[in-house]
Amino acid sequence: MDFGRLITAMVTPFDTNGDINWDETARLIDYLIVDQKSDSIVVAGTTGESPTLSEDEKLKLFRFVMEHAAGRSKVIAGTGSNDTAHSIELTQKAEQCGVDGILLVAPYYNKPNQEGLFRHFEAIAKSTSLPIMLYNVPGRTGISLSTATTLRLAEIPNIVATKECASLEQVTQIVTGAPEHFIVYSGDDSAALPAMSVGAYGVVSVASHVAGSVMKDMIDAYVRGQVQQAAKLHQKLFPLYKGLFECPDPLPNPSAVKYALEVKGYKVGGVRLPLISPSESESAYIRKVLEDL
């Protein structure tokens, strides 16, 4: 399965009552595929507010996005959790919805050791025929997949990729030791080009909601060997990367990017508690970052 080089971790649009806004979800899918050049879309990942989506909402989203994308992009379902049995059940239901792949976040809060992490992912992989992308994000989960555990998991045939948010050193080590079928994506927009320079394949992005076409140009330039052009585009994008997460104080994803989409005319609504929308000063900061892009 080739998920492409630019994958957008899609927000979940909500209406004024906090329910999923299906009409705006359809608009957003079209926008991400046609205007922002997304090769694949992650549904119900962290950026999609997976912790506050019910299982029924997730399954409806999986089916809806598959139907509306209609083969124009791959659809990757976020089915990971800190409960292995529940992750297996949701993964199998996602497969029945017809999704193209699965994103599995490292189990949070429980803080398993490396053997526990291996067995968690191994059990889920054995429960499905779908290709699986691991998701290592220590800043959110409180646990990190080591290089050794990642490479061990990479030997499982349907574990085909990882979204890596640890260090560039770890990206390098994984790329160096992984089997040929296993690819690495940066999970940090600001590290996308640096990660590609050490062998990563692409990025699973938040900023691609509003700058995907420019990011695609950056990636394509690098792949063509136009390194200076890619670097210039990275430099152009860097204030946006930082602004969506600093704002100027740290603002939890996806609060900032949802507001950025509102500025762009996409009525994706606010975020569900315990997240909150940007303050007036934060909103002004995001508008300034978008104007300067």
Secondary structure as UniProt FT lines:
FT   STRAND          6..9
FT   TURN            16..17
FT   HELIX           22..30
FT   HELIX           31..35
FT   STRAND          40..43
FT   TURN            46..49
FT   HELIX           50..52
FT   HELIX           55..69
FT   TURN            70..71
FT   STRAND          74..78
FT   HELIX           84..96
FT   TURN            97..98
FT   STRAND          101..105
FT   HELIX           114..126
FT   STRAND          132..136
FT   HELIX           138..141
FT   HELIX           147..153
FT   TURN            154..155
FT   TURN            157..158
FT   STRAND          159..164
FT   HELIX           168..177
FT   TURN            180..181
FT   STRAND          183..186
FT   HELIX           189..191
FT   HELIX           192..197
FT   TURN            198..199
FT   STRAND          202..205
FT   HELIX           208..223
FT   TURN            224..225
FT   HELIX           227..243
FT   TURN            244..245
FT   TURN            253..254
FT   HELIX           255..263
FT   TURN            264..265
FT   TURN            273..274
FT   HELIX           280..292
//
